[in-house]
Amino acid sequence: MSDKEQVFAKVAWRLIPFMVLLYVINYLDRVNVGFAALTMNRDLGLTPTIFGFGASLFFIGYMVFQVPSVLILERFGARRTVFWILLTWGAVSAANALVQGETSFYVVRFLLGVAEAGFFPGMIFYLTLWFPPAYRARVNAYFYSGIPLAFILGGPLSSLIMEMDGIAGLRGWQWLFIIEGLPACFLAFAALHLLPDGPRQASWLSPDERATIASRVAAGDKAEQRTLWPALLDLRVIALGMAYAGWQFGFYGLGLWLPQIIQAMGFSNFANGFITALPFLAAIVAMNLWSRSSDARGERIWHVVIPALVAALGFAAASVSPSSIGTVVALTVAASGLISYMPPFLSLPPTFLGGPAAAGGIGLVSSLGRIGAMLGPYVVGVLREGTGDYSAAMMAMAGGQLLAAAIVFALGRTIRTPKPALERKI
């Protein structure tokens, strides 16, 4: 690896492990309500429809505040912006333990969405400041590893925390929200020291290393649009947002309901977390191999379309599987497709957007995607309550992946992709 390529490995090692840790905490605080529901719904009298709607309300707050939050990060820098995001979401997440019934459940879930809104799209934009296009699928994959890791680590952890039921007069689900929410507040202070606003503010880089990053990022910047408002009206941005919505319909339909799907197979609450982790062990391997293939070939469109089709196939197979083992295997296929879809997909907006347009465009794609995230858990709840099982919900989630694949395939002729990277070792 040449000295000029080594700097990107150095940046990856300095930034990405901490970013992944933050994303693990972020995603745990977003979906731990699925584990809490194993006993919380009974304690509070929440029906499947009420739970699904409350879970979906998170995404309304998330959707409305994503573009403003990313623009704030672009304007004022990651250091201070991420500090306030972490501090706020950690406090609100822990406050889920205070929920008393339907109304308070709705309010807290909405506020958590507002608090978390800027983190994910802000971090995707942040990576574009440090890495040229030919590296972005793999660095997106490293960052996005936080989601499968949240399931792999969070499932067993959540099961163990739920066993604290009765300690200090609190239910297990209340301990779950407190223990998994407060770390974000502490990590906020670490972010002040570990997340410089950009390469120019990184004291651990030499002047030559900063110059290398600046020149490589600039050379790879082929943005057609740098102005905010035209970017927000770009049909490609809107179409990518709709593709993201189709993907999110299935992803959050599965993510927020998977513990209850596993419970319906007859497994105990303790075993649930370990079984829930299984699909994502395979998914994290598939995602990293697939993203490296995308960068090595300089290809994005098929590297998005194929995983969406794989996810659709997994959901369809799960809907007709006659056995618990078959269902878990099918959902493992679906999870692998879902997770592998994202790193190449997240590399698409910066291929034609730059500067404030990239920040706003990434925020809008993420925001529009939350339409699917909002509908997915709710529709799964309605179909589960109406039919008595999850078969119809699985087919609906498969349909979301087919929609995502069709939209991205149609956009293929309008989006240019990077040439393969010279160096592939980071």
C-alpha positions in Angstrom: 0.0 0.0 0.0 1.5 3.3 -1.0 1.9 6.2 1.4 -0.9 8.1 -0.3 -3.2 5.2 0.1 -2.1 4.4 3.6 -3.6 7.7 4.9 -7.1 6.4 4.1 -6.4 3.2 6.2 -5.2 5.5 9.0 -8.4 7.6 8.8 -10.5 4.5 8.8 -8.9 3.1 11.9 -9.2 6.4 13.7 -12.8 7.2 12.9 -14.8 4.2 12.0 -14.5 2.0 15.2 -16.0 4.9 17.2 -18.6 5.6 14.6 -19.6 2.0 14.6 -19.9 2.0 18.4 -22.2 5.1 18.2 -24.3 3.4 15.5 -24.6 0.2 17.6 -25.9 2.3 20.5 -28.1 4.4 18.1 -29.7 1.3 16.6 -30.2 -0.4 19.9 -32.0 2.6 21.2 -34.2 2.7 18.1 -35.3 -1.0 18.1 -35.0 -2.2 21.7 -38.7 -1.4 21.9 -39.1 -4.7 20.0 -37.6 -6.7 22.8 -39.3 -4.6 25.5 -42.6 -5.4 23.8 -42.3 -9.1 24.9 -43.6 -8.0 28.3 -44.3 -4.3 28.0 -47.3 -4.7 25.7 -49.0 -7.0 28.3 -48.1 -4.7 31.2 -49.4 -1.6 29.5 -52.3 -3.2 27.6 -50.8 -2.4 24.1 -52.4 -4.3 21.2 -50.4 -5.3 18.1 -51.9 -2.3 16.2 -51.1 0.2 19.0 -47.6 -1.1 19.3 -47.1 -1.0 15.5 -48.4 2.5 15.3 -46.3 3.7 18.2 -43.2 2.1 16.7 -44.0 3.9 13.5 -44.4 7.3 15.2 -40.6 7.3 15.8 -40.2 7.6 12.0 -42.5 10.6 11.7 -40.2 12.7 14.0 -37.2 11.1 12.3 -38.4 12.0 8.8 -39.4 15.6 9.5 -36.1 16.6 11.1 -33.6 14.7 9.0 -32.8 17.4 6.4 -32.5 20.2 8.9 -30.3 18.1 11.2 -27.9 17.2 8.4 -27.7 20.8 7.2 -26.8 21.8 10.7 -24.0 19.3 10.8 -22.7 20.5 7.4 -22.8 24.1 8.6 -21.5 23.8 12.2 -19.4 20.6 12.0 -19.7 17.0 13.3 -18.1 17.6 16.7 -20.7 19.9 18.3 -23.7 18.6 16.3 -23.1 14.9 17.2 -22.5 15.9 20.8 -26.0 17.3 21.1 -27.6 14.5 19.1 -26.1 11.9 21.4 -26.9 13.7 24.6 -30.5 14.3 23.6 -31.3 10.8 22.2 -29.8 9.1 25.2 -31.9 11.0 27.6 -35.1 10.4 25.6 -34.4 6.7 25.0 -34.0 6.2 28.8 -37.2 8.1 29.3 -39.0 5.2 27.5 -38.9 3.5 30.9 -41.4 6.1 32.2 -44.1 5.1 29.7 -47.5 4.5 31.4 -49.8 3.7 28.5 -50.8 4.3 24.9 -50.5 8.2 24.9 -47.1 8.4 26.6 -45.8 5.6 24.4 -46.7 7.6 21.3 -45.1 10.8 22.6 -41.8 9.3 23.7 -41.4 7.4 20.5 -42.0 10.5 18.4 -39.5 12.5 20.5 -36.9 9.8 20.1 -37.3 10.1 16.3 -36.7 13.8 16.5 -33.6 13.4 18.7 -32.0 10.7 16.5 -32.9 12.3 13.1 -29.5 13.8 12.2 -27.2 11.0 13.2 -27.3 8.4 10.4 -27.5 10.7 7.3 -25.0 13.1 9.0 -22.5 10.3 9.4 -22.9 9.2 5.8 -22.3 12.8 4.7 -19.3 13.0 7.1 -17.6 10.0 5.5 -17.7 11.8 2.1 -15.4 14.5 3.6 -12.7 11.9 4.3 -12.9 9.3 1.5 -13.0 9.5 -2.3 -15.8 7.8 -4.2 -13.9 4.6 -4.9 -13.7 3.7 -1.2 -17.2 4.6 -0.2 -19.1 1.3 -0.4 -16.6 -0.4 1.8 -16.4 2.4 4.4 -20.2 2.7 4.3 -20.2 -1.1 5.0 -17.8 -0.7 8.0 -20.1 2.0 9.4 -23.2 0.1 8.6 -21.9 -2.9 10.4 -23.3 -1.2 13.5 -26.8 -2.5 12.6 -26.1 -6.2 12.3 -23.8 -5.8 15.4 -26.6 -4.2 17.2 -28.7 -7.4 16.6 -25.8 -9.8 17.3 -24.8 -8.1 20.5 -28.1 -6.4 21.4 -30.3 -9.5 21.2 -28.5 -11.5 23.8 -27.8 -8.4 25.9 -31.5 -7.4 25.8 -32.5 -10.9 26.9 -30.2 -10.7 29.8 -31.4 -7.3 30.9 -35.0 -8.5 30.6 -34.1 -11.0 33.3 -33.7 -8.1 35.8 -37.4 -8.0 36.2 -38.4 -6.8 39.7 -35.0 -5.4 40.7 -35.5 -2.0 42.5 -39.2 -2.3 41.7 -38.7 -1.9 38.0 -39.9 -4.3 35.2 -37.3 -5.8 32.9 -38.4 -3.7 30.0 -37.8 -0.5 32.0 -34.3 -1.6 32.9 -33.8 -2.3 29.2 -34.5 1.3 28.2 -32.4 2.7 31.0 -29.3 0.6 30.6 -29.3 0.8 26.8 -30.2 4.5 26.7 -27.8 6.2 29.1 -24.5 5.2 27.3 -25.3 7.6 24.5 -25.2 10.5 27.0 -21.7 9.5 28.2 -20.4 8.9 24.6 -21.5 12.4 23.7 -18.5 13.8 25.6 -16.2 11.3 23.9 -17.4 12.6 20.5 -16.1 16.0 21.3 -12.6 14.6 21.3 -12.8 11.8 18.7 -14.8 13.3 15.8 -13.0 16.3 14.2 -15.2 18.4 11.9 -13.0 17.4 8.9 -9.5 16.5 7.8 -8.3 20.1 8.4 -9.2 19.9 12.1 -7.6 16.4 12.6 -4.5 17.0 14.7 -3.4 13.4 14.2 -2.9 14.0 10.4 0.3 15.6 9.0 0.0 18.5 6.6 0.9 16.1 3.7 -1.8 13.7 4.8 -4.4 16.4 4.9 -3.3 17.5 1.5 -3.6 14.0 0.1 -7.1 13.6 1.4 -8.2 17.0 0.1 -6.7 16.3 -3.4 -8.2 12.8 -3.7 -11.6 13.8 -2.5 -11.6 16.8 -4.8 -10.4 14.7 -7.8 -13.2 12.2 -7.2 -15.9 14.8 -6.8 -17.9 14.7 -10.0 -21.0 16.4 -8.5 -23.4 17.8 -11.0 -25.3 19.7 -8.3 -23.9 21.7 -5.3 -26.8 24.0 -4.6 -29.3 22.9 -2.0 -32.8 23.6 -3.3 -32.2 22.3 -6.9 -30.8 19.1 -5.2 -34.0 18.7 -3.1 -36.1 18.9 -6.3 -33.9 16.5 -8.3 -36.1 13.6 -9.4 -33.2 11.2 -8.9 -33.1 12.2 -5.2 -36.8 11.7 -4.8 -36.7 8.4 -6.7 -33.8 7.2 -4.4 -35.9 8.2 -1.4 -38.8 6.1 -2.7 -36.5 3.1 -3.3 -35.2 3.6 0.3 -38.8 3.6 1.5 -39.4 0.2 -0.1 -36.3 -1.2 1.5 -37.2 0.4 4.9 -40.7 -1.1 4.8 -39.2 -4.5 5.0 -36.2 -3.7 7.1 -38.1 -2.1 10.0 -41.0 -4.4 9.6 -38.6 -7.2 10.3 -36.3 -5.4 12.8 -39.1 -4.2 15.1 -41.2 -7.4 14.9 -38.5 -10.1 14.8 -38.4 -10.7 18.6 -42.2 -11.3 18.5 -41.9 -13.4 15.3 -39.4 -15.6 17.2 -41.6 -15.7 20.3 -44.5 -16.9 18.2 -42.4 -19.9 17.3 -42.5 -21.0 20.9 -39.1 -19.8 22.1 -38.6 -18.3 25.6 -37.8 -14.7 26.1 -34.2 -15.6 27.1 -33.6 -17.8 24.0 -35.2 -15.1 21.8 -32.3 -12.7 21.8 -29.8 -15.4 20.8 -31.9 -16.7 18.0 -32.6 -13.2 16.8 -28.9 -12.6 16.4 -28.4 -15.6 14.0 -29.7 -13.9 10.7 -27.4 -11.0 11.3 -24.2 -13.1 11.8 -24.5 -14.1 8.2 -25.6 -10.7 7.1 -22.5 -8.9 8.4 -20.2 -11.2 6.4 -22.3 -10.9 3.2 -22.5 -7.1 3.5 -18.7 -6.6 3.7 -17.9 -9.0 0.9 -20.6 -7.5 -1.3 -19.4 -3.8 -0.7 -15.9 -4.7 -1.5 -17.1 -6.3 -4.8 -19.0 -3.0 -5.5 -15.8 -0.9 -5.0 -13.5 -3.3 -6.9 -15.8 -3.3 -9.9 -16.8 0.4 -9.7 -20.4 -0.7 -10.0 -23.3 0.3 -7.8 -26.7 -0.3 -9.5 -26.6 -4.1 -9.7 -25.0 -4.3 -6.3 -28.1 -2.6 -5.0 -30.7 -4.4 -7.2 -29.5 -8.0 -6.5 -29.5 -7.8 -2.7 -33.1 -6.4 -2.9 -34.2 -9.3 -4.9 -32.5 -11.7 -2.5 -34.3 -10.1 0.4 -37.6 -10.4 -1.4 -36.9 -14.1 -2.0 -36.1 -14.6 1.7 -39.3 -12.9 2.8 -41.4 -14.9 0.3 -39.9 -18.2 1.5 -40.5 -17.3 5.1 -44.2 -16.6 4.4 -44.7 -20.2 3.2 -42.2 -22.1 5.4 -43.9 -25.0 7.3 -41.2 -25.1 10.0 -39.5 -22.8 12.5 -36.1 -23.8 11.2 -37.1 -23.1 7.7 -38.5 -19.7 8.7 -35.2 -18.8 10.5 -33.2 -19.8 7.4 -35.4 -17.8 5.1 -35.2 -14.8 7.4 -31.4 -15.2 7.4 -31.5 -14.9 3.6 -33.7 -11.9 3.8 -31.5 -10.2 6.4 -28.4 -10.8 4.3 -30.0 -9.2 1.3 -31.3 -6.3 3.3 -28.0 -5.5 5.0 -26.0 -6.0 1.8 -28.2 -3.5 -0.1 -27.3 -0.5 1.9 -23.5 0.3 1.5 -23.7 0.5 -2.4 -27.1 2.3 -2.1 -25.6 4.9 0.2 -22.8 5.5 -2.3 -25.3 6.7 -5.0 -26.3 10.2 -3.9 -22.7 11.6 -3.6 -22.1 10.5 -7.2 -24.1 13.5 -8.4 -24.4 15.7 -5.4 -21.7 17.7 -3.6 -21.3 20.2 -0.7 -24.6 21.5 0.8 -26.5 19.6 -2.0 -25.0 16.3 -0.8 -25.9 17.0 2.8 -29.4 18.0 2.0 -29.8 15.3 -0.7 -28.6 12.5 1.6 -30.9 13.9 4.3 -33.9 14.0 2.0 -33.3 10.4 0.7 -33.1 9.2 4.3 -36.2 11.3 5.2 -38.3 10.0 2.4 -37.2 6.4 3.2 -38.8 6.8 6.6 -42.2 6.6 4.9 -41.5 2.9 4.5 -40.0 2.7 8.0 -43.2 4.2 9.4 -45.5 2.0 7.4 -43.6 -1.3 7.8 -44.1 -1.9 11.5 -47.7 -0.6 11.4 -48.7 -2.8 8.5 -47.1 -5.8 10.0 -49.1 -5.2 13.2 -52.3 -4.8 11.3 -51.8 -7.9 9.2 -50.7 -9.9 12.3 -53.8 -8.9 14.2 -56.1 -9.4 11.2 -54.8 -12.8 10.1 -53.4 -14.3 13.3 -49.9 -15.0 11.8 -47.1 -13.3 9.9 -47.4 -14.9 6.5 -49.2 -12.0 4.8 -46.8 -9.5 6.5 -43.8 -11.4 5.1 -45.3 -11.1 1.6 -45.9 -7.4 2.1 -42.2 -7.0 3.1 -41.1 -8.9 0.0 -43.1 -6.4 -2.1 -41.2 -3.5 -0.6 -37.9 -5.0 -1.7 -39.2 -5.6 -5.2 -40.3 -1.9 -5.4 -36.8 -0.8 -4.2 -35.1 -3.0 -6.9 -37.3 -1.8 -9.7 -36.7 1.9 -8.9 -32.9 1.6 -8.6 -32.8 -0.5 -11.8 -34.7 2.3 -13.6 -32.3 4.9 -12.4 -29.3 3.0 -13.6 -28.9 5.0 -16.8 -28.9 8.4 -15.0 -26.3 7.8 -12.3 -22.6 7.5 -13.0 -20.5 5.2 -10.8 -16.8 5.4 -9.8 -14.0 3.6 -11.4 -12.5 0.7 -9.4 -10.1 1.8 -6.6 -6.3 1.2 -7.2 -5.9 0.0 -3.6 -8.4 -2.3 -1.9 -6.8 -3.0 1.5 -8.6 -0.6 3.9 
